[in-house]
Amino acid sequence: MAVILRSDAIAPGDRVEFIREAIWQGVLPVEIDWQQSPEELELICRIAVAGPLNFSSARSATNGIRRTSRLAGVDHDPRIFVAIQVSGTTRIEQAGHQSELARGDMVVYDSTKPYSIVNVDRTELHYFQIPRSTFAVPDRILDQVLGVRIGPDNNSLAGLVAPYFASLGSGDVLDQPGAAELVAEPSIQLLRALVTHQVADREASTESFAASLTLRIQQHVQAHLGDRDLGAASIASAHNISVRHLYATMARAGVGLRDSIQQQRLERCRADLRDPRLAHLAVATIGSRWGFVDPSHFGRVFRTAYGMTPNEWRRSARR
């Protein structure tokens, strides 16, 4: 579900701080400089989440955005941003590169490095953010494109990629959880291809994508622990690999797939059984929520792992 932020829905005296806090919490901590008075300040911002692909869209009057060295240095989950210019003119600077974006242009920037953005007059942009680990492009490739304008005149894929993301940002697909989940991974792959093509290093991109497979499998498992059919076949299918390749990959990482899934599910169950907000749920219901279909099996594996039954664990929290 998308969240819509409108400056005209906020009292003028509260606008600057409210918008700053909303951007810090919903997108990324940045400093925002407005040229207008609070009464004249204009902003419409939409924020949505599609699995690992977070999205925001902003239409605003002139402003400046700064990700300072101090903010970039604060411990956080590193993210890659891809911005698509819908209208107006935007200037961006990062990693020694300076660009001016017009309609249809794109730019990539990194949350771990300082950057500055100036939106001239009235502009509209779509922003897609991806965890750095999920993006799976090595630093030597990524550093070449940070802050660099990407358009149809310098990247033959841009004419395909920009309209796709402009449509994704302006439509309602990201408001539908099921549809959003389906488009997330193909969208990331498309952005990865765009960046790789920009520097003409396909081999490096392929290598980095393969090297990140273990991490992507683990992230997939964490996101689907409640799915009853989560197992080798579904995981392999989601990553377009064979079951044999899946087991070999996890073995090299020292991870036993079945044991890992069961342990993570048990940890989620143990936490839920101690959560007072879930006290009204039966033990079997909590087990089922995390993939344990058979209550007897759930009780046995829980006791083996923790030395007491789920009911005993729940009761011990009340003593």
URKA-V536719 format. One record per residue. N is the residue number from 1. PHI is phi in radians with two decimals (NA if undefined). PSI is psi in degrees with one decimal (none if undefined). D_FIRST is the distance of its C-alpha to the first C-alpha in whole Angstrom. Layout:
# URKA-V536719
n = <N:N>
phi = <PHI:PHI>
psi = <PSI:PSI>
d_first = <D_FIRST:D_FIRST>
This chain:
# URKA-V536719
n = <1:2:3:4:5:6:7:8:9:10:11:12:13:14:15:16:17:18:19:20:21:22:23:24:25:26:27:28:29:30:31:32:33:34:35:36:37:38:39:40:41:42:43:44:45:46:47:48:49:50:51:52:53:54:55:56:57:58:59:60:61:62:63:64:65:66:67:68:69:70:71:72:73:74:75:76:77:78:79:80:81:82:83:84:85:86:87:88:89:90:91:92:93:94:95:96:97:98:99:100:101:102:103:104:105:106:107:108:109:110:111:112:113:114:115:116:117:118:119:120:121:122:123:124:125:126:127:128:129:130:131:132:133:134:135:136:137:138:139:140:141:142:143:144:145:146:147:148:149:150:151:152:153:154:155:156:157:158:159:160:161:162:163:164:165:166:167:168:169:170:171:172:173:174:175:176:177:178:179:180:181:182:183:184:185:186:187:188:189:190:191:192:193:194:195:196:197:198:199:200:201:202:203:204:205:206:207:208:209:210:211:212:213:214:215:216:217:218:219:220:221:222:223:224:225:226:227:228:229:230:231:232:233:234:235:236:237:238:239:240:241:242:243:244:245:246:247:248:249:250:251:252:253:254:255:256:257:258:259:260:261:262:263:264:265:266:267:268:269:270:271:272:273:274:275:276:277:278:279:280:281:282:283:284:285:286:287:288:289:290:291:292:293:294:295:296:297:298:299:300:301:302:303:304:305:306:307:308:309:310:311:312:313:314:315:316:317:318:319>
phi = <NA:-1.43:-1.91:-1.89:-2.04:-2.17:-1.15:-1.30:-1.65:-2.06:-1.02:-0.87:-1.18:-1.83:-1.09:-1.04:-1.24:-1.12:-1.14:-1.02:-1.15:-1.12:-1.19:-1.07:-1.44:-1.64:-2.17:-2.92:-1.11:-2.52:-1.63:-2.09:-1.94:-1.84:-1.58:-1.65:-1.28:-0.95:-1.18:-1.73:-1.09:-2.16:-2.78:-2.20:-2.24:-2.10:-2.22:-2.51:-2.25:-2.26:1.08:-1.35:-1.76:-1.57:-2.30:-2.53:-2.32:-2.36:-2.08:-2.66:-1.44:-0.93:-2.78:-2.15:-2.13:-2.27:-1.74:-1.30:-1.03:-1.13:-1.16:-1.15:-1.50:-1.23:-1.03:-2.81:-1.33:-1.01:-2.31:-1.85:-1.91:-2.16:-1.88:-2.05:-1.39:-1.61:-2.74:1.41:-2.25:-2.30:-1.98:-2.35:-2.41:-2.78:0.95:1.42:-1.86:-2.19:-2.47:-2.11:-1.78:-2.03:-0.91:1.57:-1.40:-2.30:-2.64:-2.00:-2.53:-2.07:-1.21:-1.54:-2.15:-1.07:-2.68:-2.35:-2.32:-2.13:-1.67:-1.58:0.97:-1.61:-2.31:-2.43:-2.39:-1.84:-2.12:-2.05:-2.07:-2.34:-0.97:-1.00:-1.18:-1.29:-1.13:0.99:-2.14:-1.12:-0.98:-1.11:-1.48:-1.09:-1.05:-1.30:-1.93:-1.04:1.31:-1.70:-1.17:-2.06:-2.54:-1.03:-1.39:-2.22:-2.68:-1.16:-1.44:-1.06:-1.13:-1.60:-1.25:-1.05:-1.09:-1.06:-1.28:-1.13:-1.19:-1.10:-1.32:-1.63:-1.56:-1.94:-1.03:-1.28:-1.53:-1.92:-0.89:-1.11:-1.18:-1.08:-1.13:-1.19:-1.57:-1.05:-1.15:-1.04:-1.16:-1.13:-1.09:-1.16:-1.17:-1.11:-1.13:-1.08:-1.16:-1.07:-1.15:-1.08:-1.92:0.93:-2.30:-1.19:-1.08:-1.11:-1.16:-1.10:-1.09:-1.18:-1.12:-1.16:-1.15:-1.58:-1.05:-1.02:-1.11:-1.18:-1.13:-1.12:-1.13:-1.09:-1.05:-1.05:-1.36:-2.17:-1.03:-1.42:-1.33:-1.14:-1.62:-1.12:-3.02:-1.02:-1.12:-1.22:-1.18:-1.08:-1.10:-1.13:-1.93:0.97:-2.29:-1.40:-1.08:-1.08:-1.10:-1.04:-1.11:-1.15:-1.10:-1.23:-1.12:-1.09:-1.53:1.30:-1.99:-1.50:-1.04:-1.11:-1.10:-1.12:-1.10:-1.11:-1.13:-1.15:-1.13:-1.11:-1.10:-1.14:-1.11:-1.05:-1.16:-1.16:-1.17:-1.69:-1.46:-1.08:-1.24:-1.94:-1.12:-1.38:-1.52:-1.18:-1.01:-1.10:-1.17:-1.12:-1.05:-1.13:-1.07:-1.95:1.61:-1.62:-1.28:-1.63:-1.02:-1.17:-1.12:-1.03:-1.08:-1.16:-1.22:-1.14:-1.16:-1.08:-1.33:-2.10:1.37:-2.72:-1.32:-1.01:-1.12:-1.13:-1.12:-1.12:-1.14:-1.14:-1.29:-1.66:-1.38>
psi = <130.6:150.3:130.5:128.9:122.9:130.8:-32.6:-4.5:1.7:140.3:137.0:-40.9:-17.9:-5.8:-50.2:-49.6:-38.0:-44.6:-43.0:-46.5:-39.9:-41.3:-41.0:-41.4:-36.0:-22.7:-76.8:142.5:118.6:159.6:134.7:126.5:122.8:140.6:-13.8:162.0:160.6:-34.2:-29.5:-5.5:131.7:127.6:131.6:119.6:135.1:132.4:130.9:164.7:132.6:78.4:-126.3:-6.6:99.9:145.8:142.6:149.0:135.3:130.9:122.8:166.2:-178.0:131.9:164.3:137.8:130.4:124.3:98.9:166.3:-37.5:-46.8:-40.5:-26.5:-10.5:138.9:125.4:169.3:110.4:137.4:149.3:133.5:139.9:120.2:138.5:123.8:118.9:-42.1:160.1:-165.0:134.8:138.0:135.8:147.2:128.5:143.8:36.3:1.7:139.2:135.5:154.4:123.9:136.0:178.3:130.1:-10.6:158.2:161.4:148.8:136.0:163.1:132.3:-16.5:-2.3:145.1:148.7:162.4:143.5:133.5:118.0:116.4:126.4:-138.8:126.2:159.9:130.2:149.9:136.1:128.8:128.2:140.0:136.4:137.8:-38.9:-33.7:-32.8:-34.3:47.0:126.6:155.2:-39.7:-24.9:-48.3:-41.0:-24.8:-20.4:-9.1:125.5:7.4:132.3:132.1:119.4:174.9:-23.8:-16.7:3.4:113.8:-17.9:-16.6:-36.1:-21.9:-44.4:-45.5:-49.0:-35.5:-49.4:-29.2:-39.8:-40.3:-38.6:-30.3:-15.3:-167.8:12.7:-41.5:-7.7:-7.3:106.5:-45.1:-47.1:-39.0:-40.7:-36.2:-34.0:-12.0:-56.8:-44.8:-34.4:-41.5:-41.5:-36.6:-41.3:-36.7:-40.8:-38.1:-47.9:-43.8:-43.2:-30.9:-33.4:5.3:49.1:73.8:-37.7:-43.4:-40.2:-41.0:-42.8:-44.0:-36.2:-42.2:-39.6:-24.1:3.4:-44.3:-45.4:-41.5:-35.0:-44.4:-39.3:-39.7:-44.2:-46.2:-37.1:-16.4:23.5:-29.9:-6.9:125.2:-30.0:12.5:122.1:-172.6:-43.1:-46.4:-36.8:-44.6:-42.7:-40.5:-23.7:10.8:41.8:166.6:160.2:-38.0:-44.3:-39.2:-50.5:-38.0:-40.4:-46.6:-32.7:-40.6:-29.0:-0.3:26.5:123.7:113.4:-52.8:-46.2:-38.5:-43.7:-46.0:-41.7:-41.5:-38.8:-41.3:-39.0:-40.8:-41.3:-44.2:-40.9:-42.7:-34.3:-22.0:-2.6:115.2:-23.8:-16.3:15.5:-22.2:-11.3:139.7:154.0:-43.1:-34.1:-42.5:-42.6:-42.2:-34.7:-26.0:27.9:0.8:94.5:-37.5:112.9:-35.7:-42.7:-41.4:-46.3:-40.3:-48.7:-31.0:-44.7:-39.2:-39.4:-38.5:-1.0:10.3:160.6:164.9:-39.5:-41.6:-38.8:-42.8:-44.9:-32.8:-23.0:-17.6:-3.0:none>
d_first = <0:4:7:10:13:16:20:21:19:21:25:27:28:25:23:25:24:21:19:21:20:16:17:19:16:13:15:19:22:24:26:26:29:28:31:31:31:28:29:29:26:23:20:16:14:10:9:6:8:9:12:15:13:12:11:12:14:17:19:22:26:28:27:28:26:28:27:30:32:32:28:28:31:29:28:24:22:24:21:22:20:21:21:21:23:22:25:27:29:28:30:29:32:31:34:37:35:35:33:32:29:29:27:26:27:25:26:25:26:26:24:28:30:30:29:29:27:29:27:30:30:26:24:21:19:17:16:16:17:18:20:24:25:22:23:27:29:32:33:36:34:31:33:35:32:30:30:32:31:30:30:32:35:35:33:33:30:28:29:27:24:23:23:20:18:18:17:14:13:14:13:9:10:7:5:7:7:11:12:10:12:15:15:15:18:20:19:20:23:23:23:26:28:28:29:31:33:33:36:37:37:35:37:36:32:33:35:32:30:32:33:29:29:30:27:24:26:25:22:21:23:21:18:19:22:21:21:25:26:25:28:30:30:26:26:29:27:24:26:28:31:34:34:37:36:33:36:38:35:34:38:38:36:38:35:35:32:33:34:31:28:30:31:27:26:29:28:25:27:29:26:25:28:29:26:27:23:24:28:27:26:29:30:30:26:25:27:26:22:23:25:29:29:33:33:37:36:33:36:38:36:35:39:40:37:38:41:40:38:34:36:38:35:33:37:38:35:36:40>
